[in-house]
Amino acid sequence: MNKNEFIKKYAVERNGTDSLKWDDLEVRYKDKDLISMWVADMDFKTSEKIIESMISRVNHGVFGYSYVPDNYYQVFSNWMENHHNFPIQKEWVRFSTGIVTAINWMINIYTNPGESCLILTPVYYPFHNAVKNNNRKLVTVDLKNNDGYFNIDYEATEKAIIENNVKLFIQCSPHNPAGRVWTEKELDTILNICKKHDVLVISDEIHQDIILGDKKFIPAAIVSEGKYRDNLITLSSASKTFNIAGLLHSHIVISDENLRCRYDEYIKKINQTETNIMGITATQAGYAYGEEWLRNVLEVIRDNYEYVKTELNDKAPGVILSALEGTYLLFLDLRNYIDPENTKEFIQDQCRLAIDFGEWFGDNYKGFVRLNLATNPKYVQKAVFNIVKEIQKL
Ligand SMILES: Cc1ncc(COP(=O)(O)O)c(C=O)c1O
């Protein structure tokens, strides 16, 4: 299937489907007529293989309690091994209704109220909320921003860890919204700092399959031949990979026995072990048969990114784009053109776009906006057209 056939078959209008992204604009942005490019899901139907397996499950008609079958673990492990060199053992895997839920659990299990948790900003805003809502101290360290290419500031990070007696680091890999796919060396350096100071690492790898450039995604658990496994927990899901976030199913992978025991002790007080049948069905089908769909959707996202880059570099060269090595979330720095205080007026009222504002990801990112490129190219073209037109008027 070529790209145009894929778009014809899978791109959908989502208005009128109770979609958070499209139908909630009036509530979120006080304007229902914007082009929606915020929240991280795609405007494409999931793979027909996933839909077929869900239909077949629905047609059975019984939705009683189920357990996770052995072949689920097998298919999950195969995917992880084939794509990311990280075979998973069944005993390591636990489930949650989402990564954000799991992050909240992790904070409660492995830290005490008042203790410090670290994040590297700009970063996915529920990380901030999870720390604050659980009455832990939020420690933020900015990534180094080199013309849109973000790197970890190791020195500042280590200093912040020591000064705040940090207990937990919530890592985002690949990084939303910086777009970075961390190299093994980068991961080794940060994981080593954490280990040295006894900081447990929660590695949120939800974007692991959305890789656009030639950098390979490395799971934290295989860095330096698994050297840091006794000090980390991996969170992953097929929800970004196959656009099935609404099914609320994700993985918590804990290969270290001691960490796993602490998890199990806590979780029996708040969560049952059974999972959502549809989440299991869809994820299993995706990992077994979704490869081609993923390849196609990545091609659309890559082309969308290339389009934005080419157009903006040509017609509004002062806009600084993040390097989109991974994720479908492009971070744009508009500060060469607009006063950061006027970002909302510019991007929403003039350009007519619903986006995620930079300051949601960290205090120092006013004047940045995050654009979701997992959409029909027609919306990307319209968004870029509007941005260029409004910049040229300035
Ligand atoms: C880094 C990151 N983690 C977690 C999530 C959400 O995960 P879930 O829906 O499973 O809570 C997102 C969604 O955008 C994300 O970007």
The ligand as an SDF file (V2000), in Angstrom:
LIG
                    3D

 16 16  0  0  0  0  0  0  0  0999 V2000
    5.4720   10.5260   27.3490 C   0  0  0  0  0  0  0  0  0  0  0  0
    4.0410   10.1080   27.5140 C   0  0  0  0  0  0  0  0  0  0  0  0
    3.7080    9.2920   28.5030 N   0  0  0  0  0  0  0  0  0  0  0  0
    2.4330    8.8810   28.6870 C   0  0  0  0  0  0  0  0  0  0  0  0
    1.4220    9.3150   27.8470 C   0  0  0  0  0  0  0  0  0  0  0  0
    0.0200    8.8880   28.0980 C   0  0  0  0  0  0  0  0  0  0  0  0
   -0.0520    7.5680   28.4180 O   0  0  0  0  0  0  0  0  0  0  0  0
   -1.3910    6.9120   28.9350 P   0  0  0  0  0  0  0  0  0  0  0  0
   -2.4850    7.3780   28.0430 O   0  0  0  0  0  0  0  0  0  0  0  0
   -1.1270    5.4590   28.8380 O   0  0  0  0  0  0  0  0  0  0  0  0
   -1.5680    7.3580   30.3390 O   0  0  0  0  0  0  0  0  0  0  0  0
    1.7350   10.1730   26.7960 C   0  0  0  0  0  0  0  0  0  0  0  0
    0.6870   10.6710   25.9150 C   0  0  0  0  0  0  0  0  0  0  0  0
    0.8430   11.6260   25.2080 O   0  0  0  0  0  0  0  0  0  0  0  0
    3.0750   10.5730   26.6190 C   0  0  0  0  0  0  0  0  0  0  0  0
    3.4400   11.4040   25.6310 O   0  0  0  0  0  0  0  0  0  0  0  0
  1  2  1  0
  2  3  1  0
  2 15  2  0
  3  4  2  0
  4  5  1  0
  5  6  1  0
  5 12  2  0
  6  7  1  0
  7  8  1  0
  8  9  2  0
  8 10  1  0
  8 11  1  0
 12 13  1  0
 12 15  1  0
 13 14  2  0
 15 16  1  0
M  END
$$$$
